[in-house]
Amino acid sequence: MTTHSHVAGFLHETVLSFDCVLPDGMLILDVGPHHSDERFRKLYAVAAWSHGTVCTITRMRLRCIPAKPYVRLTYLPIVNGVDGKSYHEEFRQLAHSSHSFVEAQVFSRDRAVLMWGDFSDATDPSIPINRVHAWWKPWWFKHVEAVLRRHEESSPSPSPSGRHGSSDGAVVEYVPIDHYLLRHTRGIFWVIRDMLGDNLAYILGEPTFTVFGMHVPNPLLLLGWLYPPRISFLKFTTTPTIRLWTFTRQTFQDIVLPIEETEAAVRRSEKLFDVFPILLYPCRVYESEYGLVNIDSAAASARKLQGKTAFKECLDEKSGRRYRMFFDLGVYGVPRLVREKRFEEYDPVREMRSMEEFIAEAGGMPFLYADTCMTRAEFAKVFRLTTYDEVRTQLFPAMARAFPHLYDKTKSELDLIRGALGEIEGEASPPGPLGSPADKKYS
C-alpha cells in the first residue's frame, strides 16, 4: 500500500500480468485476469497476499503513469475541537479526492497532520523547495510534527470546517519526487526514536538545540550520512533473543480497515498500545471473485443489521469494478507500558488478539509481514481461502507439497506464541505468561 493507493488500490492492482515458475518446474507466461484458462485467472488472483506459497514470479508487467520532478505537498494540521473540524472526517473526504498522494500522521487522539500532494514542475517561485531526504535534514516525522507544533503555538481560534486545499493553517512545499518517495527511510518512519532513545532522537530531530544557552547546529550535519541503518543488516544480525524482544517489547503492525472505522481504530490502538505517531494511508480495495481479500465481508452485512451506516460502495468508471475505501493503520514503536517499564502489565499476545478481534469485527485484515496471533480458524474468517486452497490442492497439487500454507508461513515463529495459541485452541499449554519465570530463558 502507498499514498497513491486511494487512486490505484493495492500495489498488486497495478500488475497487468506476470510470468511464473510452478513447483513442478513448469514456466507459465502472461498469467493475468484475462487469461483464457480459468486456472491461471485463479492463480493470478490468489498470488496477491500469498507470500510465495503458490509460485515463484519471474517477471511482471506493470501499469505505470507519467511522473513529474516534484510533488506539490500540502500539510494541514488539525486539533479536534479547536480548529472547528475533525481530522477523521477530513481524512475520509481526502480519501475520495483526486489528489495523487494522501496520508496522515496522528500525534495523539485529537492531533494530526493531513498531507496531500500532486505532481508538479515547481513553477511557483513563492513556494519553497524542501529536499526532505537530504542527510542533514530533520527526520520526516519531526518535520511534520514541527508543522503541527507551530500551528498549536499560533493559538488558532475556532473556525468553520475548512475544505482541503484551504489556507487555514496549511503549509505548502515542493518536494523532489525521489525525496518524497524516500521521506520515511532515514527515520525508519519513527522507529529511529526508539532505537536511539527519546532524548537523543529529540536533539537530532531539531534544526538546532541549546547547550549552555548557545544554539548548536543539529549533529545530523556531521553524522546524518550514517543513517539509516540497512534493514537487511538489522534482520541479519537478529538473534532469537532479539526477535523475542521485538515482539514482547515493541509493536509493528500494518492493519487494513474500512475508512469508516478511522476514529474507532485510533481509539483502540491508543487503548492497547498507546504508541504515537500513527500512520494513516487510504486505499481502494476492489472486489475480486477469487482473491483472498473480500470487500463483501460478514462484517459489512452485520453492520447493516446493527443499524449502523453501511460501508460506502463505489464504482470505478474506467474498469467498471466495485470497490470500497479502506485505510492502513500503521502502529510502530514501544507501547507506553513498556516505556514506563511496567512489563508485568503488558501482554503482547493479549493486546494483539484484542486488536485482531477488532479487525475481524470491522471487516478488515492485517498485513501478514507483521506478527499475527490468530488461530487457524480465525485466519480463515479474515481471509477468503476457498480459491487459494483450491489452487494449491486441486488445480496445482504440487504447490501444497512444495510450499507451506499461507497461515503456517506467516504465523509467528516463536515457540512462546505458538504455545499461547495452543492453549487458545486447546492443543497445548503455553510455557507461561510473558514475563513470568517460565520465560526467563528468553529474557
Beta strands, then each sheet from edge to edge (+ up, - down):
strand 1: 15-21
strand 2: 27-31
strand 3: 56-62
strand 4: 70-79
strand 5: 101-108
strand 6: 111-120
strand 7: 171-176
strand 8: 208-211
strand 9: 214-217
strand 10: 251-258
strand 11: 278-286
strand 12: 313-315
strand 13: 322-333
strand 14: 365-366
sheet 1: 2+ 1- 3+
sheet 2: 7+ 4- 6+ 5- 11+ 13- 10+ 14-
sheet 3: 7+ 4- 6+ 5- 11+ 13- 12+
sheet 4: 8+ 9-
end
